[in-house]
Amino acid sequence: MAQLRPMRADARRNYERLLQVAAEAFAEHGENASLDDIAKRAGVGSGTLYRHFPTRQDLLEAAYMDRIQAMAARAGELAAQLPPGEALMEWLDEVCVGTIQVRGLKALLGSAVTDGSSVAGAACGTFVQDAARRLVEAAQREGSLRPDVEPIEVLRLAHGVASASELADGQGRQIRRYLSLVTEGLRPGGTAGPAGAP
């Protein structure tokens, strides 16, 4: 099996510069920031950008990987500090706030909570979904979360809460309220219609 050669020093500099500029551009303009403009601001040609990042999704994921990993690590920190049900809700609140505050992150997390079959966003999806699974399973063992709730469902609901709060005021001030409304149906004894029911 052939081994991957390490990146040359100049290629590594281009890669790091592209990530830095991309993170700035996504923060300014959201996930639809111009890729040609990112390449220009990084001082490289568009071909160099596409060699490193064949798709917009690849660039988004690489630009936000540190944040995604920190978000996943935060789940472990909260699990060590709080009872399972509280840790899950606190983590979901932080995820929602992050998706509003960091432009472009919501689109990336959205791709991570689709049907799970997409290759795009797979790495970030693995980190986030694993963190959610650990928190959800702990809350279910504690008895504070319904046993039929799937981690991916919780992430999708959180993504929806962030979108709803953003629509309400653009600042995320409604996240806690919307999460509390949603979590009423996630607790044992809550009811939900059958799959596909209106």
PAZAPA-4460 file (N, C-alpha, C; in steps of 0.05 Angstrom, whole numbers, plus 32768, in hexadecimal, padded with zeros to 4 digits):
% residues 198
    n_x    n_y    n_z   ca_x   ca_y   ca_z    c_x    c_y    c_z   seq   type   mol
   8011   7FE8   8000   8000   8000   8000   8012   8019   8000     1      M     A
   800D   802B   7FED   801D   8043   7FEB   8017   8056   8003     2      A     A
   802D   8062   800D   802A   8075   8023   8027   8091   8018     3      Q     A
   8017   80A1   8026   8014   80BD   801E   802D   80CC   8024     4      L     A
   8037   80DC   8011   804F   80EC   8016   8047   8104   8027     5      R     A
   8059   810C   8039   8053   8124   8048   8051   813D   8036     6      P     A
   8041   8150   803E   803E   8168   802E   8058   8179   802D     7      M     A
   8060   8183   8016   8077   8194   8015   8072   81AD   8025     8      R     A
   8087   81BA   802E   8085   81D2   803F   8074   81E8   8032     9      A     A
   8078   81ED   8018   8069   8202   800B   804C   81FB   8009    10      D     A
   8047   81E1   8003   802B   81D7   8002   801D   81D9   801D    11      A     A
   802C   81D3   8032   8021   81D5   804D   801B   81F2   8054    12      R     A
   802C   8204   804C   8026   8221   8051   800D   8229   8042    13      R     A
   800A   8221   8029   7FF2   8228   8019   7FD9   821D   8027    14      N     A
   7FDB   8204   8030   7FC5   81F6   803D   7FBC   8206   8056    15      Y     A
   7FD0   820C   8067   7FC9   821B   8080   7FBE   8236   807A    16      E     A
   7FCA   8244   8066   7FC0   825F   805F   7FA4   825D   8054    17      R     A
   7F9E   8249   8044   7F83   8246   8039   7F6F   8241   8050    18      L     A
   7F76   8231   8064   7F64   822C   807A   7F5F   8246   808A    19      L     A
   7F74   8255   808F   7F71   826E   809E   7F5F   8281   808F    20      Q     A
   7F64   8285   8076   7F54   8298   8066   7F37   828E   8063    21      V     A
   7F34   8274   805F   7F19   8268   805C   7F08   826D   8075    22      A     A
   7F15   8268   808D   7F06   826C   80A6   7EFD   8289   80A8    23      A     A
   7F0E   829C   80A0   7F07   82B8   80A1   7EF1   82BF   808D    24      E     A
   7EF3   82B3   8075   7EDF   82B9   8061   7EC4   82AD   8068    25      A     A
   7EC4   8295   8073   7EAA   8288   807B   7E9E   8298   8092    26      F     A
   7EAF   82A2   80A4   7EA5   82B2   80BA   7E98   82CC   80B0    27      A     A
   7EA3   82D8   809B   7E99   82F1   8091   7E80   82EC   807F    28      E     A
   7E81   82D8   806E   7E6D   82D5   8059   7E5C   82BB   805B    29      H     A
   7E61   82AA   806F   7E53   8291   8071   7E5E   827C   805E    30      G     A
   7E50   8265   805D   7E5B   824F   804E   7E5D   8253   8030    31      E     A
   7E4F   8268   8026   7E50   826D   8009   7E65   8281   8001    32      N     A
   7E79   8286   8012   7E8F   8298   800B   7E9C   828F   7FF1    33      A     A
   7EA5   82A2   7FE1   7EB1   829B   7FC8   7ECC   828C   7FCB    34      S     A
   7ECD   8274   7FBF   7EE5   8265   7FC1   7EFC   8272   7FB1    35      L     A
   7EF5   827E   7F9A   7F0A   828C   7F8B   7F16   82A3   7F9B    36      D     A
   7F04   82B1   7FAA   7F0E   82C7   7FBB   7F1F   82BD   7FD2    37      D     A
   7F18   82A6   7FDD   7F29   829A   7FF2   7F45   8293   7FE7    38      I     A
   7F46   8287   7FCF   7F60   8281   7FC3   7F70   829A   7FBE    39      A     A
   7F63   82AF   7FB4   7F71   82C8   7FAE   7F7C   82D4   7FC8    40      K     A
   7F6B   82D5   7FDD   7F74   82E0   7FF7   7F8A   82D0   8003    41      R     A
   7F8B   82B6   7FFE   7FA0   82A5   8009   7FB9   82A7   7FF8    42      A     A
   7FB8   82B4   7FE1   7FCF   82B7   7FD0   7FD6   829F   7FC0    43      G     A
   7FC1   828F   7FBA   7FC6   8277   7FA9   7FB2   8276   7F92    44      V     A
   7FB7   8265   7F7F   7FA4   8262   7F69   7F8C   8251   7F71    45      G     A
   7F76   8253   7F62   7F5F   8242   7F68   7F65   8225   7F66    46      S     A
   7F78   821E   7F53   7F7F   8202   7F50   7F8C   81F6   7F69    47      G     A
   7F9B   8207   7F77   7FA8   81FE   7F90   7F93   81F9   7FA5    48      T     A
   7F7F   820B   7FA6   7F69   8207   7FBA   7F5B   81ED   7FB5    49      L     A
   7F54   81E8   7F9C   7F45   81CF   7F95   7F55   81B6   7F97    50      Y     A
   7F70   81B8   7F95   7F81   81A0   7F99   7F7F   8198   7FB7    51      R     A
   7F80   81AC   7FC8   7F7E   81A6   7FE5   7F61   819F   7FEE    52      H     A
   7F4E   81AE   7FE3   7F32   81AC   7FEB   7F20   81AA   7FD2    53      F     A
   7F1B   8191   7FC9   7F0C   818E   7FB0   7EF0   8199   7FB0    54      P     A
   7EE4   819B   7FC8   7EC8   81A6   7FC9   7EC7   81BB   7FDF    55      T     A
   7EB3   81CC   7FDD   7EAD   81E0   7FF2   7EAA   81D3   800D    56      R     A
   7E9D   81BB   800D   7E98   81AD   8026   7EB3   81A4   8033    57      Q     A
   7EC6   819C   8022   7EE0   8194   802D   7EEE   81AC   803A    58      D     A
   7EEC   81C3   802E   7EF8   81DB   8039   7EEA   81E4   8053    59      L     A
   7ED0   81E3   8053   7EC1   81EA   806B   7EC9   81D7   8082    60      L     A
   7ECA   81BE   807D   7ED0   81AA   8092   7EEC   81AF   809C    61      E     A
   7F00   81B3   808B   7F1B   81B7   8094   7F1E   81D1   80A4    62      A     A
   7F10   81E6   809B   7F11   8200   80A8   7F06   81FF   80C4    63      A     A
   7EF2   81EE   80C8   7EE4   81ED   80E2   7EEA   81D4   80F3    64      Y     A
   7EFE   81C4   80EA   7F03   81AB   80F8   7F0B   81B0   8115    65      M     A
   7F1B   81C4   811A   7F23   81CA   8136   7F0A   81D0   8147    66      D     A
   7EF8   81DF   813C   7EDF   81E5   814C   7ECE   81CD   8150    67      R     A
   7ECD   81BC   813B   7EBD   81A3   813D   7EC9   8191   8153    68      I     A
   7EE3   818E   8153   7EF0   817D   8166   7EED   8188   8183    69      Q     A
   7EEE   81A3   8185   7EEA   81B0   819F   7ECD   81AB   81A9    70      A     A
   7EBB   81AD   8196   7E9E   81A9   819D   7E9A   818C   81A7    71      M     A
   7EA7   8179   819A   7EA4   815D   81A3   7EB2   8159   81BE    72      A     A
   7EC9   8165   81C2   7ED7   8163   81DC   7EC6   816F   81F2    73      A     A
   7EB8   8185   81EC   7EA8   8192   8200   7E92   8180   820A    74      R     A
   7E88   816E   81FA   7E74   815A   8203   7E7F   814A   821A    75      A     A
   7E99   8141   8217   7EA5   8131   822D   7EA9   8141   8246    76      G     A
   7EB0   815B   8243   7EB4   816C   825A   7E99   8170   826A    77      E     A
   7E84   8175   825B   7E6A   8178   8268   7E60   815F   8275    78      L     A
   7E66   8148   8268   7E5E   812E   8273   7E6B   8129   828E    79      A     A
   7E84   8134   8291   7E92   8130   82AA   7E89   8143   82C0    80      A     A
   7E7C   8159   82B8   7E74   816D   82CB   7E57   816D   82D3    81      Q     A
   7E46   8162   82C2   7E29   8165   82C7   7E1B   8149   82C5    82      L     A
   7E03   8147   82D1   7DF3   812E   82CC   7DEE   812B   82AE    83      P     A
   7DEA   8112   82A5   7DE8   810D   8288   7DD4   811E   8279    84      P     A
   7DBC   8120   8284   7DA7   8130   8276   7DAE   814D   8274    85      G     A
   7DBA   8158   8289   7DC2   8175   8288   7DDA   8178   8276    86      E     A
   7DEC   8165   8276   7E04   8167   8264   7DFB   8168   8247    87      A     A
   7DE8   8157   8240   7DDE   8156   8224   7DD1   8171   821D    88      L     A
   7DC0   817C   822E   7DB3   8195   8227   7DC6   81AC   8226    89      M     A
   7DDA   81AD   8238   7DEE   81C2   8237   7DFE   81C0   821E    90      E     A
   7E06   81A8   8216   7E16   81A5   81FE   7E06   81AD   81E5    91      W     A
   7DEC   81A5   81E4   7DDB   81AD   81CD   7DD9   81CB   81CC    92      L     A
   7DD7   81D8   81E3   7DD5   81F6   81E3   7DEF   8202   81D7    93      D     A
   7E06   81F7   81DF   7E1F   8201   81D5   7E22   81FC   81B7    94      E     A
   7E19   81E5   81AE   7E1A   81DF   8192   7E09   81F3   8182    95      V     A
   7DF1   81F8   818C   7DDF   820B   817F   7DEB   8227   817E    96      C     A
   7DF6   8230   8194   7E02   824B   8195   7E19   824C   8181    97      V     A
   7E29   8237   8180   7E40   8237   816E   7E38   8238   8151    98      G     A
   7E22   822A   814A   7E19   822A   812E   7E0F   8246   8125    99      T     A
   7E06   8256   8138   7DFD   8271   8132   7E14   8284   8131   100      I     A
   7E26   8282   8145   7E3C   8295   8147   7E51   8291   8132   101      Q     A
   7E55   8279   8129   7E6B   8274   8115   7E5E   826E   80FA   102      V     A
   7E5E   8282   80E9   7E51   827F   80CF   7E5E   8269   80BF   103      R     A
   7E4E   8259   80B2   7E59   8243   80A3   7E59   8228   80B2   104      G     A
   7E59   822A   80CD   7E5A   8212   80DD   7E3F   8204   80DC   105      L     A
   7E29   8213   80DA   7E0F   8207   80D9   7E0B   81F6   80C0   106      K     A
   7E15   81FF   80A9   7E13   81F0   8091   7E23   81D6   8093   107      A     A
   7E3B   81D8   80A0   7E4C   81C1   80A3   7E3F   81AC   80B5   108      L     A
   7E34   81B6   80CC   7E27   81A3   80DE   7E0D   8198   80D2   109      L     A
   7E00   81A8   80C1   7DE8   819F   80B4   7DEF   8187   80A2   110      G     A
   7E06   8188   8094   7E0D   8171   8083   7E14   8159   8094   111      S     A
   7E1C   815D   80AD   7E24   8147   80BE   7E0C   8139   80CA   112      A     A
   7DF5   8145   80C9   7DDD   8139   80D5   7DC7   8133   80C0   113      V     A
   7DD0   812F   80A7   7DBC   8127   8093   7DB7   8109   8096   114      T     A
   7DB7   80FA   8081   7DB1   80DE   8084   7DCA   80CD   808C   115      D     A
   7DE0   80DA   808F   7DF8   80CC   8097   7E07   80BD   8081   116      G     A
   7DFB   80BE   8068   7E08   80B0   8052   7E1A   80C2   8042   117      S     A
   7E1A   80DC   8048   7E2A   80EE   8039   7E47   80ED   8040   118      S     A
   7E59   80EC   802D   7E75   80EC   8033   7E7D   8108   803C   119      V     A
   7E71   811C   8031   7E77   8138   8039   7E70   813B   8056   120      A     A
   7E82   8147   8065   7E7E   814C   8081   7E81   8133   8092   121      G     A
   7E8C   811E   8087   7E8E   8104   8095   7E9F   8106   80AE   122      A     A
   7EB6   8114   80AC   7EC8   8115   80C3   7EBC   8126   80D9   123      A     A
   7EB1   813D   80D2   7EA5   814D   80E7   7E8C   813F   80F2   124      C     A
   7E7E   8131   80E1   7E66   8123   80E9   7E6D   810D   80FE   125      G     A
   7E84   8100   80FA   7E8C   80EB   810C   7E91   80F6   8128   126      T     A
   7E9F   810D   8129   7EA5   8119   8143   7E8B   8121   8152   127      F     A
   7E7A   812F   8143   7E62   813A   8150   7E4E   8123   8157   128      V     A
   7E4B   8110   8145   7E38   80FA   814A   7E42   80E9   8161   129      Q     A
   7E5C   80E4   8163   7E66   80D4   8179   7E62   80E2   8194   130      D     A
   7E66   80FC   8194   7E62   810B   81AC   7E44   810A   81B4   131      A     A
   7E33   810E   81A1   7E16   810D   81A7   7E0E   80F2   81B0   132      A     A
   7E19   80DD   81A4   7E11   80C2   81AC   7E18   80BC   81C9   133      R     A
   7E30   80C5   81D1   7E39   80C0   81ED   7E26   80CE   8200   134      R     A
   7E1F   80E7   81FA   7E0E   80F6   820C   7DF1   80EB   820D   135      L     A
   7DE7   80E4   81F5   7DCC   80D9   81F3   7DCA   80BF   8202   136      V     A
   7DDD   80AD   81FE   7DDC   8093   820B   7DDE   8096   8229   137      E     A
   7DEE   80A9   8233   7DF1   80AD   8250   7DD7   80B8   825B   138      A     A
   7DCA   80CA   824D   7DB0   80D5   8256   7D9A   80C0   8256   139      A     A
   7D9C   80AE   8243   7D88   8098   8242   7D8D   8084   8259   140      Q     A
   7DA6   807F   825F   7DAB   806D   8276   7DA2   807A   8290   141      R     A
   7DA5   8094   8292   7D9C   80A3   82A9   7D7E   80A3   82AC   142      E     A
   7D70   80A1   8295   7D53   80A2   8295   7D48   80BE   8290   143      G     A
   7D59   80D1   8288   7D50   80EC   8282   7D49   80F0   8264   144      S     A
   7D4E   80DC   8254   7D49   80DE   8237   7D3B   80C5   822E   145      L     A
   7D27   80C8   821D   7D18   80B1   8213   7D2B   809D   8206   146      R     A
   7D25   8083   820A   7D36   806E   81FF   7D35   806C   81E1   147      P     A
   7D20   8076   81D4   7D1C   8073   81B7   7D29   808A   81A7   148      D     A
   7D36   809D   81B5   7D42   80B4   81A8   7D5D   80AC   819D   149      V     A
   7D62   80B3   8183   7D7C   80AE   8177   7D8E   80C7   8178   150      E     A
   7DA8   80C3   817C   7DBA   80DB   817D   7DB7   80ED   8165   151      P     A
   7DB4   80E1   814C   7DB2   80F2   8134   7D99   8103   8135   152      I     A
   7D83   80F9   8142   7D6B   8108   8144   7D6F   8120   8156   153      E     A
   7D7E   811C   816C   7D84   8132   817E   7D94   8148   8170   154      V     A
   7DA8   8140   8160   7DB8   8153   8151   7DA7   8162   813D   155      L     A
   7D95   8154   812F   7D84   8161   811C   7D72   8176   8129   156      R     A
   7D67   816E   8140   7D56   8181   814F   7D66   8199   8158   157      L     A
   7D7E   8195   8161   7D8F   81AC   8169   7D95   81BE   8151   158      A     A
   7D9A   81B2   813A   7D9E   81C2   8122   7D86   81D3   811C   159      H     A
   7D6E   81C7   811F   7D55   81D5   811B   7D51   81EB   812F   160      G     A
   7D58   81E6   8148   7D56   81FB   815D   7D67   8213   8156   161      V     A
   7D80   820D   814E   7D92   8223   8146   7D86   8234   8130   162      A     A
   7D7B   8226   811C   7D6F   8234   8105   7D57   8245   810E   163      S     A
   7D46   8239   811F   7D2F   8248   8129   7D37   8260   8139   164      A     A
   7D4B   825D   814A   7D54   8273   815B   7D60   8289   814A   165      S     A
   7D6F   8281   8135   7D7A   8295   8123   7D65   82A4   8114   166      E     A
   7D4F   8297   810D   7D39   82A5   8100   7D2B   82B8   8113   167      L     A
   7D2B   82B1   812D   7D1C   82C1   8141   7D2B   82DB   8146   168      A     A
   7D45   82DB   814A   7D53   82F4   8150   7D6F   82F6   8145   169      D     A
   7D78   82E1   8138   7D93   82E2   812C   7DAA   82E1   8140   170      G     A
   7DA3   82E0   815A   7DB8   82E0   816F   7DB9   82C7   817F   171      Q     A
   7DA5   82B6   817D   7DA5   829D   818C   7D99   82A0   81A8   172      G     A
   7D8C   82B6   81AE   7D81   82BA   81C9   7D6A   82A7   81CF   173      R     A
   7D5E   829B   81BB   7D47   8289   81C0   7D4F   826C   81C2   174      Q     A
   7D69   8266   81C0   7D72   824A   81BF   7D69   823B   81D8   175      I     A
   7D6E   8246   81F0   7D66   8238   8208   7D48   8232   8209   176      R     A
   7D39   8245   8201   7D1C   8241   8202   7D14   822B   81EE   177      R     A
   7D1E   822D   81D6   7D16   8219   81C1   7D20   81FD   81C9   178      Y     A
   7D38   81FC   81D4   7D42   81E2   81DC   7D31   81D6   81F2   179      L     A
   7D28   81E7   8205   7D17   81DC   821A   7CFC   81D2   820F   180      S     A
   7CF2   81E0   81FB   7CD9   81D7   81EF   7CDD   81BC   81E1   181      L     A
   7CF3   81B9   81D3   7CF9   81A0   81C5   7CFD   8189   81D8   182      V     A
   7D0C   818F   81EE   7D14   8179   8200   7CFC   816E   8210   183      T     A
   7CE6   817D   8211   7CCE   8172   821E   7CC6   8158   8211   184      E     A
   7CC8   8157   81F7   7CC1   813F   81E8   7CD6   8129   81E8   185      G     A
   7CEE   8130   81F1   7D04   811D   81F2   7D05   810E   820D   186      L     A
   7CF7   8119   8221   7CF8   810C   823B   7CE6   80F3   823C   187      R     A
   7CEC   80E1   824D   7CDB   80C9   8250   7CBF   80D2   8256   188      P     A
   7CAC   80C5   8249   7C90   80CD   824C   7C87   80E0   8236   189      G     A
   7C9A   80EC   8227   7C93   80FD   8211   7C88   80EC   81FA   190      G     A
   7C79   80F8   81E9   7C6E   80E8   81D3   7C75   80F5   81B8   191      T     A
   7C78   80E4   81A4   7C7D   80ED   8189   7C6D   80DB   8177   192      A     A
   7C64   80E6   8161   7C55   80D7   814E   7C66   80C2   8140   193      G     A
   7C5B   80AF   8132   7C6A   809B   8123   7C7A   80A9   810D   194      P     A
   7C8F   809C   8105   7CA0   80A7   80EF   7C8F   80AD   80D7   195      A     A
   7C92   80C6   80CD   7C83   80CE   80B5   7C68   80DA   80BC   196      G     A
   7C61   80DA   80D6   7C47   80E7   80DD   7C4A   8105   80DC   197      A     A
   7C34   8114   80D5   7C36   8131   80D4   7C39   813C   80F0   198      P     A
***
